[in-house]
Amino acid sequence: MHGGLGLETVSYAVLPGSGSVAGVPIPGWATALIALACAASAVVVLLVFLRNRRR
């Protein structure tokens, strides 16, 4: 189950910075920051889930 989240492909797809939301262009650093925040929150949720499962 480890490494099956596909976060690497998400970050590579997001990094070029050509994205736009509702017609507003988003710079590459902001998109990378959002992807990093999503990955970090996913790791935190996974750790909390595993910690609660052991009890």
Secondary structure in CASP SS format (residue, H / E / C, confidence):
PFRMAT SS
TARGET T0000
AUTHOR 0000-0000-0000
METHOD secondary structure of the structure
MODEL  1
M C 1.00
H C 1.00
G C 1.00
G C 1.00
L C 1.00
G C 1.00
L H 1.00
E H 1.00
T H 1.00
V H 1.00
S H 1.00
Y H 1.00
A H 1.00
V H 1.00
L C 1.00
P C 1.00
G C 1.00
S C 1.00
G C 1.00
S E 1.00
V E 1.00
A C 1.00
G C 1.00
V E 1.00
P E 1.00
I C 1.00
P C 1.00
G H 1.00
W H 1.00
A H 1.00
T H 1.00
A H 1.00
L H 1.00
I H 1.00
A H 1.00
L H 1.00
A H 1.00
C H 1.00
A H 1.00
A H 1.00
S H 1.00
A H 1.00
V H 1.00
V H 1.00
V H 1.00
L H 1.00
L H 1.00
V H 1.00
F H 1.00
L H 1.00
R H 1.00
N H 1.00
R H 1.00
R H 1.00
R C 1.00
END
